[in-house]
Amino acid sequence: MLTGCRDYQLSRRAFMGASSATLLGMSVKGLLAASGKDHEAQAEHVILFWNGGGMSHIDTWDPKPGRPTGGDLSSIKTSAPGVEISEIFPGLADQMHHCALIRSIAGTQGDHGRATHHVQTSYLPFPNLVYPGMGSVVTHELPNLGELPAYISISGQAPRAGYLGQKCEAYYVSNPGDKDPYLAFPEGIAEVRGNKRLETLAKYNQRFTGNSTDSRLRATETSIEEAVTLMRSPALEAFEFSKVSPKTLDRYGKTPFGRGALLAKRLVEKGVRFVQVNRGGFDTHTANFPAMRDHGEIMDPALASLISDLAETGMLKKTLVIMLSEFGRTPRINKDAGRDHWASVFSCFLAGGGIKGGTVYGSSDEDGAEAKDQPVKVQDIHATICHALGINPNKDVMTPLARPMKLVDQGTPITGLFG
């Protein structure tokens, strides 16, 4: 039974949120922010390559030579002793001493939508909440390092920021390497005239907003403020390739994926925290093997050039590169020479950010059907990214409804990946 004045009956949530609450002479907020940070952050940036559709693990990072499930593609040796990958990655094979593979991700979702949500947020979909993607989590937890947006998504939309708010949304780039038409005044509008229009817009918005506390209005203001700041920043040159040498463009490949990888490199060099490069076409229910060869021709030069260039400049040490898809493909080859959805085991490629090069973590069974050694949960991937960046994956953040949510849904960092 509760007694006494209700004003003095602080709930746990209210106590934890009170700015003046202290414990052992330290603010509770400070203690919570510091919890989980018992190691030095080894990464400052993340480049996530998201391969939508469910990329075949057997035809990329976990080949099964000599097995009936192995298919038409061969495995090749790499610069990491004892590590073999698919023949579609000859250039990347020369960089594998910088890279690591996880071959034992034990997924639970075989539907594209649910699996994509799970792998990109660590949470299963829930109707009453929009869970933030990993890029929004990183943006929320770490300060911006430059004038460019902290989170940028290339050639496709990233997950929403959900309850983390507008400041954690990704800035979208549709055509990597091209000038963004939305970051300049329309043709025929001089800078002086354009600035006057922005001033007028700000006045109208201020008058309309008034004393309103509607979060949607504040989100709109935030978007406009950030767009104007970006429009006036000299760092915008990172988005354009007019001064990039033809040789460099050729090395990465004159494709949206190649240009996206090159742009990702330029953006992290300018301080962007999280870059997501999106590519689809991996739902290979038919003609899997020619499709994977085509993917390799596009992906291999871009990935190999990116890893090599980041290593040469020293940026790889503080940039975590990761490639993921929502699930793998069936070991069994179907009647249409394709592979179907397979969540029981799939793989992940990583490099940089403190990752120990030449490492293979976990394994699947001899046919690539189940996780055999060191099974990894989807949530563990998120916790591992947090670990590399010095973020506590178990930290609670409050939703607008004052509901505490952890940054990662019960994941454990894979510390064995780090040197």
Beta strands, then each sheet from edge to edge (+ up, - down):
strand 1: 22-23
strand 2: 26-27
strand 3: 45-51
strand 4: 75-77
strand 5: 84-86
strand 6: 99-105
strand 7: 151-154
strand 8: 171-173
strand 9: 274-279
strand 10: 319-324
strand 11: 328-329
strand 12: 341-342
strand 13: 346-351
strand 14: 359-361
strand 15: 363-364
strand 16: 371-373
strand 17: 396-398
strand 18: 404-406
sheet 1: 1+ 2-
sheet 2: 8+ 7+ 9+ 3+ 10+ 13- 6+ 14+
sheet 3: 4+ 5-
sheet 4: 11+ 12-
sheet 5: 15+ 16-
sheet 6: 17+ 18-
end
